[in-house]
């Protein structure tokens, strides 16, 4: 069984995890959910081991669903399956 773990020495980066994979994600804090507009796949968006103090500004959280939707749409355009774990901090 695959367990998703966030490296302790890595900074807090937002990620999206496929809904059915969230139970395998140790210390993942889900902040919101987003659906793929084409296939209905549900993803939890959040951070590993984050407390409210560790989470970025509200503006960043507002941008994350849009970033995820772009990634999911690109998957469909390229006819590939969605990953179960998607890093959203691509600046």
Helices and strands as residue ranges (DSSP letters): E 15-18, G 19-24, E 28-35, E 42-48, H 58-77, E 85-87
